[in-house]
Amino acid sequence: MVSSTQQSSRIRRRKAGKNGKRNKRERRAKGTPAFPIHVEEKKA
């Protein structure tokens, strides 16, 4: 039989991994935000 400490720590680890899963998935789906690359220099 597994000790209560081991059991609770496993449960804690499992729950920690699941926390924010939806947010993580949405952020992954959006990917890197669009930002300008090689913008022309403004010469004054």
mmCIF entry with sequence, helices, sheets and N, C-alpha, C, O atoms, coordinates in Angstrom:
data_MODEL
# 
_entry.id   MODEL 
# 
_entity.id                         1 
_entity.type                       polymer 
_entity.pdbx_number_of_molecules   1 
# 
_entity_poly.entity_id                      1 
_entity_poly.type                           'polypeptide(L)' 
_entity_poly.nstd_linkage                   no 
_entity_poly.nstd_monomer                   no 
_entity_poly.pdbx_seq_one_letter_code       MVSSTQQSSRIRRRKAGKNGKRNKRERRAKGTPAFPIHVEEKKA 
_entity_poly.pdbx_seq_one_letter_code_can   MVSSTQQSSRIRRRKAGKNGKRNKRERRAKGTPAFPIHVEEKKA 
_entity_poly.pdbx_strand_id                 A 
# 
loop_
_entity_poly_seq.entity_id 
_entity_poly_seq.num 
_entity_poly_seq.mon_id 
_entity_poly_seq.hetero 
1 1  MET n 
1 2  VAL n 
1 3  SER n 
1 4  SER n 
1 5  THR n 
1 6  GLN n 
1 7  GLN n 
1 8  SER n 
1 9  SER n 
1 10 ARG n 
1 11 ILE n 
1 12 ARG n 
1 13 ARG n 
1 14 ARG n 
1 15 LYS n 
1 16 ALA n 
1 17 GLY n 
1 18 LYS n 
1 19 ASN n 
1 20 GLY n 
1 21 LYS n 
1 22 ARG n 
1 23 ASN n 
1 24 LYS n 
1 25 ARG n 
1 26 GLU n 
1 27 ARG n 
1 28 ARG n 
1 29 ALA n 
1 30 LYS n 
1 31 GLY n 
1 32 THR n 
1 33 PRO n 
1 34 ALA n 
1 35 PHE n 
1 36 PRO n 
1 37 ILE n 
1 38 HIS n 
1 39 VAL n 
1 40 GLU n 
1 41 GLU n 
1 42 LYS n 
1 43 LYS n 
1 44 ALA n 
# 
_struct_asym.id          A 
_struct_asym.entity_id   1 
# 
loop_
_struct_conf.conf_type_id 
_struct_conf.id 
_struct_conf.pdbx_PDB_helix_id 
_struct_conf.beg_label_comp_id 
_struct_conf.beg_label_asym_id 
_struct_conf.beg_label_seq_id 
_struct_conf.pdbx_beg_PDB_ins_code 
_struct_conf.end_label_comp_id 
_struct_conf.end_label_asym_id 
_struct_conf.end_label_seq_id 
_struct_conf.pdbx_end_PDB_ins_code 
_struct_conf.beg_auth_comp_id 
_struct_conf.beg_auth_asym_id 
_struct_conf.beg_auth_seq_id 
_struct_conf.end_auth_comp_id 
_struct_conf.end_auth_asym_id 
_struct_conf.end_auth_seq_id 
_struct_conf.pdbx_PDB_helix_class 
_struct_conf.details 
_struct_conf.pdbx_PDB_helix_length 
HELX_P HELX_P1 AA1 SER A 4  ? LYS A 18 ? SER A 4  LYS A 18 1 ? 15 
HELX_P HELX_P2 AA2 LYS A 21 ? LYS A 30 ? LYS A 21 LYS A 30 1 ? 10 
# 
_struct_conf_type.id          HELX_P 
_struct_conf_type.criteria    ? 
_struct_conf_type.reference   ? 
# 
loop_
_atom_site.group_PDB 
_atom_site.id 
_atom_site.type_symbol 
_atom_site.label_atom_id 
_atom_site.label_alt_id 
_atom_site.label_comp_id 
_atom_site.label_asym_id 
_atom_site.label_entity_id 
_atom_site.label_seq_id 
_atom_site.pdbx_PDB_ins_code 
_atom_site.Cartn_x 
_atom_site.Cartn_y 
_atom_site.Cartn_z 
_atom_site.occupancy 
_atom_site.B_iso_or_equiv 
_atom_site.pdbx_formal_charge 
_atom_site.auth_seq_id 
_atom_site.auth_comp_id 
_atom_site.auth_asym_id 
_atom_site.auth_atom_id 
_atom_site.pdbx_PDB_model_num 
ATOM 1   N N  . MET A 1 1  ? 0.834  -1.192 0.000   1.00 0.00 ? 1  MET A N  1 
ATOM 2   C CA . MET A 1 1  ? 0.000  0.000  0.000   1.00 0.00 ? 1  MET A CA 1 
ATOM 3   C C  . MET A 1 1  ? 0.875  1.251  0.000   1.00 0.00 ? 1  MET A C  1 
ATOM 4   O O  . MET A 1 1  ? 1.907  1.309  0.669   1.00 0.00 ? 1  MET A O  1 
ATOM 5   N N  . VAL A 1 2  ? 0.441  2.245  -0.763  1.00 0.00 ? 2  VAL A N  1 
ATOM 6   C CA . VAL A 1 2  ? 1.204  3.489  -0.901  1.00 0.00 ? 2  VAL A CA 1 
ATOM 7   C C  . VAL A 1 2  ? 0.957  4.384  0.309   1.00 0.00 ? 2  VAL A C  1 
ATOM 8   O O  . VAL A 1 2  ? -0.158 4.454  0.825   1.00 0.00 ? 2  VAL A O  1 
ATOM 9   N N  . SER A 1 3  ? 2.016  5.070  0.759   1.00 0.00 ? 3  SER A N  1 
ATOM 10  C CA . SER A 1 3  ? 1.868  5.973  1.902   1.00 0.00 ? 3  SER A CA 1 
ATOM 11  C C  . SER A 1 3  ? 1.024  7.185  1.509   1.00 0.00 ? 3  SER A C  1 
ATOM 12  O O  . SER A 1 3  ? 0.964  7.565  0.340   1.00 0.00 ? 3  SER A O  1 
ATOM 13  N N  . SER A 1 4  ? 0.376  7.780  2.504   1.00 0.00 ? 4  SER A N  1 
ATOM 14  C CA . SER A 1 4  ? -0.506 8.924  2.225   1.00 0.00 ? 4  SER A CA 1 
ATOM 15  C C  . SER A 1 4  ? 0.284  10.115 1.682   1.00 0.00 ? 4  SER A C  1 
ATOM 16  O O  . SER A 1 4  ? -0.222 10.873 0.854   1.00 0.00 ? 4  SER A O  1 
ATOM 17  N N  . THR A 1 5  ? 1.526  10.279 2.149   1.00 0.00 ? 5  THR A N  1 
ATOM 18  C CA . THR A 1 5  ? 2.370  11.378 1.659   1.00 0.00 ? 5  THR A CA 1 
ATOM 19  C C  . THR A 1 5  ? 2.666  11.206 0.173   1.00 0.00 ? 5  THR A C  1 
ATOM 20  O O  . THR A 1 5  ? 2.559  12.150 -0.609  1.00 0.00 ? 5  THR A O  1 
ATOM 21  N N  . GLN A 1 6  ? 3.038  9.993  -0.200  1.00 0.00 ? 6  GLN A N  1 
ATOM 22  C CA . GLN A 1 6  ? 3.347  9.719  -1.602  1.00 0.00 ? 6  GLN A CA 1 
ATOM 23  C C  . GLN A 1 6  ? 2.108  9.910  -2.464  1.00 0.00 ? 6  GLN A C  1 
ATOM 24  O O  . GLN A 1 6  ? 2.171  10.465 -3.561  1.00 0.00 ? 6  GLN A O  1 
ATOM 25  N N  . GLN A 1 7  ? 0.990  9.444  -1.948  1.00 0.00 ? 7  GLN A N  1 
ATOM 26  C CA . GLN A 1 7  ? -0.255 9.542  -2.691  1.00 0.00 ? 7  GLN A CA 1 
ATOM 27  C C  . GLN A 1 7  ? -0.646 11.007 -2.900  1.00 0.00 ? 7  GLN A C  1 
ATOM 28  O O  . GLN A 1 7  ? -0.985 11.414 -4.012  1.00 0.00 ? 7  GLN A O  1 
ATOM 29  N N  . SER A 1 8  ? -0.596 11.792 -1.828  1.00 0.00 ? 8  SER A N  1 
ATOM 30  C CA . SER A 1 8  ? -1.001 13.196 -1.936  1.00 0.00 ? 8  SER A CA 1 
ATOM 31  C C  . SER A 1 8  ? -0.050 13.979 -2.822  1.00 0.00 ? 8  SER A C  1 
ATOM 32  O O  . SER A 1 8  ? -0.483 14.871 -3.551  1.00 0.00 ? 8  SER A O  1 
ATOM 33  N N  . SER A 1 9  ? 1.240  13.663 -2.774  1.00 0.00 ? 9  SER A N  1 
ATOM 34  C CA . SER A 1 9  ? 2.187  14.375 -3.621  1.00 0.00 ? 9  SER A CA 1 
ATOM 35  C C  . SER A 1 9  ? 1.965  14.047 -5.096  1.00 0.00 ? 9  SER A C  1 
ATOM 36  O O  . SER A 1 9  ? 2.114  14.911 -5.961  1.00 0.00 ? 9  SER A O  1 
ATOM 37  N N  . ARG A 1 10 ? 1.608  12.800 -5.374  1.00 0.00 ? 10 ARG A N  1 
ATOM 38  C CA . ARG A 1 10 ? 1.289  12.432 -6.753  1.00 0.00 ? 10 ARG A CA 1 
ATOM 39  C C  . ARG A 1 10 ? 0.061  13.179 -7.242  1.00 0.00 ? 10 ARG A C  1 
ATOM 40  O O  . ARG A 1 10 ? 0.026  13.680 -8.365  1.00 0.00 ? 10 ARG A O  1 
ATOM 41  N N  . ILE A 1 11 ? -0.949 13.244 -6.378  1.00 0.00 ? 11 ILE A N  1 
ATOM 42  C CA . ILE A 1 11 ? -2.179 13.947 -6.732  1.00 0.00 ? 11 ILE A CA 1 
ATOM 43  C C  . ILE A 1 11 ? -1.873 15.418 -6.991  1.00 0.00 ? 11 ILE A C  1 
ATOM 44  O O  . ILE A 1 11 ? -2.372 16.003 -7.952  1.00 0.00 ? 11 ILE A O  1 
ATOM 45  N N  . ARG A 1 12 ? -1.040 16.016 -6.120  1.00 0.00 ? 12 ARG A N  1 
ATOM 46  C CA . ARG A 1 12 ? -0.656 17.414 -6.282  1.00 0.00 ? 12 ARG A CA 1 
ATOM 47  C C  . ARG A 1 12 ? 0.052  17.660 -7.608  1.00 0.00 ? 12 ARG A C  1 
ATOM 48  O O  . ARG A 1 12 ? -0.221 18.639 -8.303  1.00 0.00 ? 12 ARG A O  1 
ATOM 49  N N  . ARG A 1 13 ? 0.976  16.744 -7.951  1.00 0.00 ? 13 ARG A N  1 
ATOM 50  C CA . ARG A 1 13 ? 1.701  16.876 -9.225  1.00 0.00 ? 13 ARG A CA 1 
ATOM 51  C C  . ARG A 1 13 ? 0.751  16.802 -10.405 1.00 0.00 ? 13 ARG A C  1 
ATOM 52  O O  . ARG A 1 13 ? 0.854  17.579 -11.354 1.00 0.00 ? 13 ARG A O  1 
ATOM 53  N N  . ARG A 1 14 ? -0.180 15.854 -10.333 1.00 0.00 ? 14 ARG A N  1 
ATOM 54  C CA . ARG A 1 14 ? -1.141 15.678 -11.421 1.00 0.00 ? 14 ARG A CA 1 
ATOM 55  C C  . ARG A 1 14 ? -2.002 16.923 -11.603 1.00 0.00 ? 14 ARG A C  1 
ATOM 56  O O  . ARG A 1 14 ? -2.227 17.373 -12.726 1.00 0.00 ? 14 ARG A O  1 
ATOM 57  N N  . LYS A 1 15 ? -2.481 17.475 -10.486 1.00 0.00 ? 15 LYS A N  1 
ATOM 58  C CA . LYS A 1 15 ? -3.333 18.655 -10.547 1.00 0.00 ? 15 LYS A CA 1 
ATOM 59  C C  . LYS A 1 15 ? -2.566 19.872 -11.039 1.00 0.00 ? 15 LYS A C  1 
ATOM 60  O O  . LYS A 1 15 ? -3.111 20.693 -11.777 1.00 0.00 ? 15 LYS A O  1 
ATOM 61  N N  . ALA A 1 16 ? -1.305 19.996 -10.638 1.00 0.00 ? 16 ALA A N  1 
ATOM 62  C CA . ALA A 1 16 ? -0.482 21.134 -11.053 1.00 0.00 ? 16 ALA A CA 1 
ATOM 63  C C  . ALA A 1 16 ? -0.282 21.124 -12.564 1.00 0.00 ? 16 ALA A C  1 
ATOM 64  O O  . ALA A 1 16 ? -0.266 22.177 -13.202 1.00 0.00 ? 16 ALA A O  1 
ATOM 65  N N  . GLY A 1 17 ? -0.133 19.943 -13.124 1.00 0.00 ? 17 GLY A N  1 
ATOM 66  C CA . GLY A 1 17 ? 0.038  19.824 -14.569 1.00 0.00 ? 17 GLY A CA 1 
ATOM 67  C C  . GLY A 1 17 ? -1.213 20.201 -15.330 1.00 0.00 ? 17 GLY A C  1 
ATOM 68  O O  . GLY A 1 17 ? -1.149 20.746 -16.432 1.00 0.00 ? 17 GLY A O  1 
ATOM 69  N N  . LYS A 1 18 ? -2.367 19.899 -14.723 1.00 0.00 ? 18 LYS A N  1 
ATOM 70  C CA . LYS A 1 18 ? -3.638 20.185 -15.393 1.00 0.00 ? 18 LYS A CA 1 
ATOM 71  C C  . LYS A 1 18 ? -4.046 21.647 -15.271 1.00 0.00 ? 18 LYS A C  1 
ATOM 72  O O  . LYS A 1 18 ? -4.795 22.155 -16.105 1.00 0.00 ? 18 LYS A O  1 
ATOM 73  N N  . ASN A 1 19 ? -3.559 22.327 -14.237 1.00 0.00 ? 19 ASN A N  1 
ATOM 74  C CA . ASN A 1 19 ? -3.930 23.729 -14.039 1.00 0.00 ? 19 ASN A CA 1 
ATOM 75  C C  . ASN A 1 19 ? -3.520 24.580 -15.229 1.00 0.00 ? 19 ASN A C  1 
ATOM 76  O O  . ASN A 1 19 ? -2.380 24.512 -15.689 1.00 0.00 ? 19 ASN A O  1 
ATOM 77  N N  . GLY A 1 20 ? -4.454 25.382 -15.726 1.00 0.00 ? 20 GLY A N  1 
ATOM 78  C CA . GLY A 1 20 ? -4.162 26.276 -16.831 1.00 0.00 ? 20 GLY A CA 1 
ATOM 79  C C  . GLY A 1 20 ? -3.981 25.564 -18.153 1.00 0.00 ? 20 GLY A C  1 
ATOM 80  O O  . GLY A 1 20 ? -3.383 26.120 -19.074 1.00 0.00 ? 20 GLY A O  1 
ATOM 81  N N  . LYS A 1 21 ? -4.480 24.352 -18.268 1.00 0.00 ? 21 LYS A N  1 
ATOM 82  C CA . LYS A 1 21 ? -4.283 23.579 -19.497 1.00 0.00 ? 21 LYS A CA 1 
ATOM 83  C C  . LYS A 1 21 ? -4.956 24.266 -20.683 1.00 0.00 ? 21 LYS A C  1 
ATOM 84  O O  . LYS A 1 21 ? -4.413 24.285 -21.788 1.00 0.00 ? 21 LYS A O  1 
ATOM 85  N N  . ARG A 1 22 ? -6.131 24.826 -20.447 1.00 0.00 ? 22 ARG A N  1 
ATOM 86  C CA . ARG A 1 22 ? -6.871 25.491 -21.522 1.00 0.00 ? 22 ARG A CA 1 
ATOM 87  C C  . ARG A 1 22 ? -6.123 26.730 -22.004 1.00 0.00 ? 22 ARG A C  1 
ATOM 88  O O  . ARG A 1 22 ? -6.001 26.968 -23.205 1.00 0.00 ? 22 ARG A O  1 
ATOM 89  N N  . ASN A 1 23 ? -5.621 27.520 -21.045 1.00 0.00 ? 23 ASN A N  1 
ATOM 90  C CA . ASN A 1 23 ? -4.848 28.717 -21.395 1.00 0.00 ? 23 ASN A CA 1 
ATOM 91  C C  . ASN A 1 23 ? -3.621 28.349 -22.204 1.00 0.00 ? 23 ASN A C  1 
ATOM 92  O O  . ASN A 1 23 ? -3.309 28.984 -23.212 1.00 0.00 ? 23 ASN A O  1 
ATOM 93  N N  . LYS A 1 24 ? -2.922 27.306 -21.746 1.00 0.00 ? 24 LYS A N  1 
ATOM 94  C CA . LYS A 1 24 ? -1.713 26.863 -22.435 1.00 0.00 ? 24 LYS A CA 1 
ATOM 95  C C  . LYS A 1 24 ? -2.046 26.463 -23.867 1.00 0.00 ? 24 LYS A C  1 
ATOM 96  O O  . LYS A 1 24 ? -1.331 26.826 -24.800 1.00 0.00 ? 24 LYS A O  1 
ATOM 97  N N  . ARG A 1 25 ? -3.126 25.721 -24.036 1.00 0.00 ? 25 ARG A N  1 
ATOM 98  C CA . ARG A 1 25 ? -3.521 25.246 -25.355 1.00 0.00 ? 25 ARG A CA 1 
ATOM 99  C C  . ARG A 1 25 ? -3.845 26.426 -26.269 1.00 0.00 ? 25 ARG A C  1 
ATOM 100 O O  . ARG A 1 25 ? -3.439 26.446 -27.431 1.00 0.00 ? 25 ARG A O  1 
ATOM 101 N N  . GLU A 1 26 ? -4.589 27.424 -25.734 1.00 0.00 ? 26 GLU A N  1 
ATOM 102 C CA . GLU A 1 26 ? -4.947 28.591 -26.534 1.00 0.00 ? 26 GLU A CA 1 
ATOM 103 C C  . GLU A 1 26 ? -3.718 29.391 -26.937 1.00 0.00 ? 26 GLU A C  1 
ATOM 104 O O  . GLU A 1 26 ? -3.616 29.848 -28.076 1.00 0.00 ? 26 GLU A O  1 
ATOM 105 N N  . ARG A 1 27 ? -2.789 29.561 -26.009 1.00 0.00 ? 27 ARG A N  1 
ATOM 106 C CA . ARG A 1 27 ? -1.555 30.294 -26.323 1.00 0.00 ? 27 ARG A CA 1 
ATOM 107 C C  . ARG A 1 27 ? -0.745 29.573 -27.399 1.00 0.00 ? 27 ARG A C  1 
ATOM 108 O O  . ARG A 1 27 ? -0.191 30.203 -28.299 1.00 0.00 ? 27 ARG A O  1 
ATOM 109 N N  . ARG A 1 28 ? -0.685 28.250 -27.293 1.00 0.00 ? 28 ARG A N  1 
ATOM 110 C CA . ARG A 1 28 ? 0.035  27.448 -28.277 1.00 0.00 ? 28 ARG A CA 1 
ATOM 111 C C  . ARG A 1 28 ? -0.606 27.585 -29.655 1.00 0.00 ? 28 ARG A C  1 
ATOM 112 O O  . ARG A 1 28 ? 0.091  27.684 -30.665 1.00 0.00 ? 28 ARG A O  1 
ATOM 113 N N  . ALA A 1 29 ? -1.938 27.592 -29.689 1.00 0.00 ? 29 ALA A N  1 
ATOM 114 C CA . ALA A 1 29 ? -2.662 27.658 -30.950 1.00 0.00 ? 29 ALA A CA 1 
ATOM 115 C C  . ALA A 1 29 ? -2.438 28.998 -31.648 1.00 0.00 ? 29 ALA A C  1 
ATOM 116 O O  . ALA A 1 29 ? -2.341 29.061 -32.874 1.00 0.00 ? 29 ALA A O  1 
ATOM 117 N N  . LYS A 1 30 ? -2.358 30.055 -30.864 1.00 0.00 ? 30 LYS A N  1 
ATOM 118 C CA . LYS A 1 30 ? -2.141 31.383 -31.450 1.00 0.00 ? 30 LYS A CA 1 
ATOM 119 C C  . LYS A 1 30 ? -0.733 31.521 -31.990 1.00 0.00 ? 30 LYS A C  1 
ATOM 120 O O  . LYS A 1 30 ? -0.506 32.222 -32.976 1.00 0.00 ? 30 LYS A O  1 
ATOM 121 N N  . GLY A 1 31 ? 0.202  30.863 -31.358 1.00 0.00 ? 31 GLY A N  1 
ATOM 122 C CA . GLY A 1 31 ? 1.581  30.910 -31.817 1.00 0.00 ? 31 GLY A CA 1 
ATOM 123 C C  . GLY A 1 31 ? 2.247  32.231 -31.488 1.00 0.00 ? 31 GLY A C  1 
ATOM 124 O O  . GLY A 1 31 ? 1.809  32.960 -30.598 1.00 0.00 ? 31 GLY A O  1 
ATOM 125 N N  . THR A 1 32 ? 3.300  32.525 -32.207 1.00 0.00 ? 32 THR A N  1 
ATOM 126 C CA . THR A 1 32 ? 4.052  33.750 -31.978 1.00 0.00 ? 32 THR A CA 1 
ATOM 127 C C  . THR A 1 32 ? 3.255  34.942 -32.509 1.00 0.00 ? 32 THR A C  1 
ATOM 128 O O  . THR A 1 32 ? 2.747  34.877 -33.628 1.00 0.00 ? 32 THR A O  1 
ATOM 129 N N  . PRO A 1 33 ? 3.133  36.021 -31.745 1.00 0.00 ? 33 PRO A N  1 
ATOM 130 C CA . PRO A 1 33 ? 2.414  37.192 -32.235 1.00 0.00 ? 33 PRO A CA 1 
ATOM 131 C C  . PRO A 1 33 ? 3.156  37.823 -33.419 1.00 0.00 ? 33 PRO A C  1 
ATOM 132 O O  . PRO A 1 33 ? 4.386  37.807 -33.479 1.00 0.00 ? 33 PRO A O  1 
ATOM 133 N N  . ALA A 1 34 ? 2.397  38.367 -34.338 1.00 0.00 ? 34 ALA A N  1 
ATOM 134 C CA . ALA A 1 34 ? 2.998  38.987 -35.522 1.00 0.00 ? 34 ALA A CA 1 
ATOM 135 C C  . ALA A 1 34 ? 3.710  40.269 -35.130 1.00 0.00 ? 34 ALA A C  1 
ATOM 136 O O  . ALA A 1 34 ? 3.138  41.119 -34.447 1.00 0.00 ? 34 ALA A O  1 
ATOM 137 N N  . PHE A 1 35 ? 4.938  40.406 -35.554 1.00 0.00 ? 35 PHE A N  1 
ATOM 138 C CA . PHE A 1 35 ? 5.662  41.647 -35.313 1.00 0.00 ? 35 PHE A CA 1 
ATOM 139 C C  . PHE A 1 35 ? 6.532  41.932 -36.532 1.00 0.00 ? 35 PHE A C  1 
ATOM 140 O O  . PHE A 1 35 ? 6.993  41.004 -37.196 1.00 0.00 ? 35 PHE A O  1 
ATOM 141 N N  . PRO A 1 36 ? 6.758  43.211 -36.831 1.00 0.00 ? 36 PRO A N  1 
ATOM 142 C CA . PRO A 1 36 ? 7.483  43.567 -38.050 1.00 0.00 ? 36 PRO A CA 1 
ATOM 143 C C  . PRO A 1 36 ? 8.952  43.150 -38.008 1.00 0.00 ? 36 PRO A C  1 
ATOM 144 O O  . PRO A 1 36 ? 9.631  43.314 -36.994 1.00 0.00 ? 36 PRO A O  1 
ATOM 145 N N  . ILE A 1 37 ? 9.415  42.618 -39.105 1.00 0.00 ? 37 ILE A N  1 
ATOM 146 C CA . ILE A 1 37 ? 10.804 42.228 -39.246 1.00 0.00 ? 37 ILE A CA 1 
ATOM 147 C C  . ILE A 1 37 ? 11.376 43.018 -40.432 1.00 0.00 ? 37 ILE A C  1 
ATOM 148 O O  . ILE A 1 37 ? 10.700 43.188 -41.446 1.00 0.00 ? 37 ILE A O  1 
ATOM 149 N N  . HIS A 1 38 ? 12.588 43.486 -40.308 1.00 0.00 ? 38 HIS A N  1 
ATOM 150 C CA . HIS A 1 38 ? 13.238 44.262 -41.364 1.00 0.00 ? 38 HIS A CA 1 
ATOM 151 C C  . HIS A 1 38 ? 12.431 45.507 -41.722 1.00 0.00 ? 38 HIS A C  1 
ATOM 152 O O  . HIS A 1 38 ? 12.080 45.725 -42.882 1.00 0.00 ? 38 HIS A O  1 
ATOM 153 N N  . VAL A 1 39 ? 12.148 46.303 -40.723 1.00 0.00 ? 39 VAL A N  1 
ATOM 154 C CA . VAL A 1 39 ? 11.434 47.554 -40.968 1.00 0.00 ? 39 VAL A CA 1 
ATOM 155 C C  . VAL A 1 39 ? 12.427 48.549 -41.560 1.00 0.00 ? 39 VAL A C  1 
ATOM 156 O O  . VAL A 1 39 ? 13.570 48.652 -41.114 1.00 0.00 ? 39 VAL A O  1 
ATOM 157 N N  . GLU A 1 40 ? 11.966 49.281 -42.576 1.00 0.00 ? 40 GLU A N  1 
ATOM 158 C CA . GLU A 1 40 ? 12.821 50.280 -43.215 1.00 0.00 ? 40 GLU A CA 1 
ATOM 159 C C  . GLU A 1 40 ? 13.203 51.370 -42.235 1.00 0.00 ? 40 GLU A C  1 
ATOM 160 O O  . GLU A 1 40 ? 12.367 51.840 -41.464 1.00 0.00 ? 40 GLU A O  1 
ATOM 161 N N  . GLU A 1 41 ? 14.468 51.774 -42.264 1.00 0.00 ? 41 GLU A N  1 
ATOM 162 C CA . GLU A 1 41 ? 14.931 52.843 -41.381 1.00 0.00 ? 41 GLU A CA 1 
ATOM 163 C C  . GLU A 1 41 ? 14.413 54.178 -41.868 1.00 0.00 ? 41 GLU A C  1 
ATOM 164 O O  . GLU A 1 41 ? 14.346 54.445 -43.068 1.00 0.00 ? 41 GLU A O  1 
ATOM 165 N N  . LYS A 1 42 ? 14.042 55.022 -40.892 1.00 0.00 ? 42 LYS A N  1 
ATOM 166 C CA . LYS A 1 42 ? 13.613 56.372 -41.251 1.00 0.00 ? 42 LYS A CA 1 
ATOM 167 C C  . LYS A 1 42 ? 14.848 57.270 -41.234 1.00 0.00 ? 42 LYS A C  1 
ATOM 168 O O  . LYS A 1 42 ? 15.498 57.408 -40.198 1.00 0.00 ? 42 LYS A O  1 
ATOM 169 N N  . LYS A 1 43 ? 15.175 57.875 -42.364 1.00 0.00 ? 43 LYS A N  1 
ATOM 170 C CA . LYS A 1 43 ? 16.332 58.743 -42.450 1.00 0.00 ? 43 LYS A CA 1 
ATOM 171 C C  . LYS A 1 43 ? 15.871 60.195 -42.370 1.00 0.00 ? 43 LYS A C  1 
ATOM 172 O O  . LYS A 1 43 ? 15.104 60.669 -43.208 1.00 0.00 ? 43 LYS A O  1 
ATOM 173 N N  . ALA A 1 44 ? 16.358 60.887 -41.343 1.00 0.00 ? 44 ALA A N  1 
ATOM 174 C CA . ALA A 1 44 ? 15.922 62.270 -41.125 1.00 0.00 ? 44 ALA A CA 1 
ATOM 175 C C  . ALA A 1 44 ? 16.760 63.244 -41.935 1.00 0.00 ? 44 ALA A C  1 
ATOM 176 O O  . ALA A 1 44 ? 16.533 64.453 -41.874 1.00 0.00 ? 44 ALA A O  1 
# 
